[in-house]
Amino acid sequence: MKARFLLRLLLACALGAGAGAHAAEPAERLAWREQARTLEVGEGVARDTDAAIALYCRAAMAGDVFSAYKLGWLYANGRGTPRHEGYAAHWFARAALMGDAHAEVMFKRLGVPADKPDCVLQAERAELQRGEHAAEQEKKAAETQQAALRYRELVSTPEQQRIMKIVYKLAPQFGIEPGLAFAVIRAESNFNVNALSDKNAQGLMQLIPETAARFAVRKPFDAEQNIRGGLAYLQWLLAYFKGNVPLVLAAYNAGEGTVDRYRGVPPFPETQGYIKRIQQVFALQQHPFDARITAPSPALPGILSAARP
């Protein structure tokens, strides 16, 4: 038993790091093997050993023991490819670890160190890149989640908590991050249900009468109706500006027509300060949007093009 364990350890060491099989369906592995065999023998097609080896390698890396043994045999005998005992040892070791007893015998008979073939090195590099990409995506997702939830530490007073309960109920209906709604309410009215500006903007989300009518808000000083209307407007703006948060905020403050006319954030200190205050709380630059709500702004391609460095 100990000798068997030591042999398997030797085989695993011969393969080195990254020797695991890559996921593939059994039917897929079989198809690669059969294509490889057809190319190897030239059955109905021109013989192409290099292409056959590439397919055998793909199948072997996905866990096909026959393909692993076949590659060992091709390299050990120099059939259609230069003889390479190091590559042969690698493939016989891989087949042996998958349970092929004859491959185990061939590996011991060769008695040479295993070398990783190019296709294995390429597969390992690709796997490493996929892992790095996945880790980077996870990191970005965590940072995005953290930025989206930063507002929670600012919800402190009983009135803010009461208002946010309404936001939590309504925001999912409009696909709006609660943090964005919190930041807008905070900047617009500081959670004053009865807020009224000198421009006749009303309630928590400071809806002017035209916007209130546009989104069917009959009682702008009713907290739930006001929030519903403000969320509907944000939803529309997000679709219109394809999730670009600074443009959405500029439009909420100055109107979408003004943003279109200036081809971006207008040069108004009030609007620029408004965006800055909100983004200190809700830092995300992009927000999911529902493209079915409205067609995007015709000015958007020019705005985005001008913003690129």
N, C-alpha and C positions, 0 to 999 in steps of 0.2 A: 504493500500500500504506500509506504514511504517512497519507494523507488518510482512508483507511478506518479505520485505528487511532484517529485523532483523533476520528472520528465516533462510534465505539463507546465511546470514553472519555467523550465528551459525553453519550451516551445513558445510560451507567452513572452519571455524575454527576447526570443529571436524576432518576434514581430515588433517589439518596441511599443512606444506610446501610440495611442490613436488607432489601435488595431481592431476596435469594435466594429460590428456590422452596421451598415447603414440601413435604415428602414426601407422596406419595399415589400409589396405583396408577393406571395409565392408565384402567382401567375406571371407577374412582371419579371421576376428572376428567371423563370423558365423561358419566357419569350426572349430575353437577352441571351441566354445560353444557346437556344436553338438558332437564333440569328448568327451567333458567333460560330457555331458548328458549320452552318451553311457557308459562311465566308471562309472558314478554315479549309474546307475540302473543295470549295468551288462548285457546290451543288446547285446548278441552274443559274449561277451568277459567277462573275469573275472572282478568282481566288484573291483574297486580301487578308493576309495574316495579321497585319498591323490593326486593321479594323476588327478582326476576330478577337485579338488579344484585348483591345479596348472594351469590347462587350463582355468577354469572359471576366475581365477585371471588375466591371460594374456589377455583374452578377455575383462574383465572389465576395466583393466588398459588402454586398447586401445579404450574404449568408448562404450562398449556393456552394455546397461542398464539392460537387462535381467540377464546377468551373475553377475552383481553387486548385484542385488536384490536376486538372487539365493544364493549367498555366505552369504548375511545377514541372509537369512532364515535358511541355514544349521547351521550357528553358533548360531543363536538364539534358535534353537530347538535341537541342539546337534545331528543332523542326520548324522551318519557315521563319526563324528569327535567330540571331546570334546566340550561341550557347552562353549561359550565365548561371553558374552554380549558386551564386548569392541570391539571385532572384528566385531560382528553383527552390532553395531552402526556405525562403520566405513563404512561398505558396504552399509547399508541403507542410510547413509548420501551421499555417492557417487552416488547411484542410484537416490536419491531425487534431487541432483543437476543436474542430467541429465534429469529431468522432470518426474520421476515416483512419482505420488501423493501418492500411497499406501506406498511406501518406506518412504516417509516423515512422514506418520502416524506412521509407525513402529518405526522410529527413536525417535519420541516424546514419544511413549509408553514405549520404553526401559528406557529412562531417565537416561542414564549412559554416562560417558565420553567415547569417541571413542579411541580405541587402534589400532595402525597400525599393520596389520598382517605381518608375516615374508616376504611373497612374495612381499609386497609393499615396505618394507624396502630394500629388495634386488634390486628391480627395481629402487628405488631412488638412491641407491649406484652406480648401473650401469650407470644411467643417469648422475650422478655427475662425474664419471670417464670418460664418453664420452665427457662431457663438458670440463673437464680438458685437455683431450687429444686433443680436437679440438682447445682449446686455445693455447696449446703448439705448435701445428702444425702451427697455424696462426702466432705465435711469430717467429718460425723458418723461415717461408716463408718471413716474413717482414725483418728478419735479412739477409736472403739470397738475397732478392731484394736490400737491402741497400748495401751489399757487392758487388753485381754485378754492381751497378751504381756509386760506389765510384769514378771511373775514371773520371766522367764527370767534376768534379771540377778542373781537371788537363788539360782539353782541353782548351787552352788559346790563342794560337797564330793563326793568319789567316791560316797558312800552316797546322797546326794540324786540324783546323776546316775543311779545304778543304779535307784533307786525310780521316777524319772521315766520311765525307759525302759518300765517296766511300765505307768505311767499313759498314756504315748503309745500303747501297744498297745491298752489297754482302753477308754480314754475315748471314742473314736469309736463303739464299740459301744453306748454308753449316751447318746450325744449330749451329753457333758459337756465343757466347755472345760477343757483341761489346767490352765490357770491357776487355776480354781476348785478343782480337785482338789489342786493344789499348796498353795494357801492353807489348805485344810481340814486336810490332813496336817500342815502346818507348825504350825498352831494346836493340833491335837489331840495330836500325839505328838512333834513336832519330828523326824520321820523315824526314830523309835525303833521298830523292828519288834516289840520285846518290851515295849512300854509297857503298863502295867497301872495303872489308876486305883483310888482307894479305893471307887469305885462299880462296880468290876469291868468297866469299859470296857477293851477289849483291842485291842492291835495298832496299826498305823499310823493307821487312821481311827477308833480307839477305839469299836469296836462293842460294845454291851452284849450279853449272851447272847441276849436276846429279839430284838434286831435281827439278830444273826448268824443265828439260826434262821429268822427271817422271810425272809431273802435267801439261804438255803441255804449259809451259810459254816460248814464243819465244822472248819476249822483257822484260827482267828482270828489266830494268830501267823505264819501263812504270808503273806508279803507280797502275793502275787498274789491269793489268796483274799480277804484282808482288803480290798484295794483294789477288787476286783470287788464285794464286798458293799457297801462304802461308796459306790461309784459308782451301784449299783442303788438305794440309798436316796436319794441325791441326785436321781437321775432321777425317782423316785416323788414326792419332795417338790416338785420343779420342776413336775411336772404338777398336783399338789394345790394349789399356790399360784400356778399359771399364770405361772411364770418370775420371780416376784418374789424377787430374791436375798436381801434382808434377812429376809423371812419364812422363806425356806428355811433360812437360817443359824440363825435363832432356833429353828426346829423341829429342826434337826440337833442343836442344843445342849440344848434343853429339852423337845423332843417336840412333834409336831404338835398333839396334844390340848391342850397348854398354850397354844400360840399361838391355837388356836380359842377356848379358854376366856377368854383375856385380850383377844380381838378385836384381835390384833396382837402386836408384840414385847412379851414380858412385862417387867415392871419389875424384873428381876433384874440387879444389877450384873454378875454373871458373864456372863449372856447378852449384855447390851449391850456389854460389853468384848470379848467373843468376836467379835461382829459387826464391831466397829470394827477389831480386829486383822486380820481376814480382808479387810475392804474396803480396808484400806491397801495390800494386795497385789493384790486383785481388786476393782476399783472399780465394775464394771458393776452397775447396779441391776436390769437385766432380762437374762434368759438364755433362749435358745430352749428349748422344752419339747415333749414328745410328749403330746398330749391323749388319746391312746389308752391311756396307761398307767393312769390312774385318773380318776375324776370330780373336779372341783375341790372345794375345801373349801366346805361350805355357809356358812361364816362369811365367806368371802372378799369378797362384795359389800359387806357391812357394814364390813369392815376397810378396804377401798379407799375407800369413801365417807367414812369418818371421817378418812382421811388427806388428803383433798383440802382445799386451803385455802378 
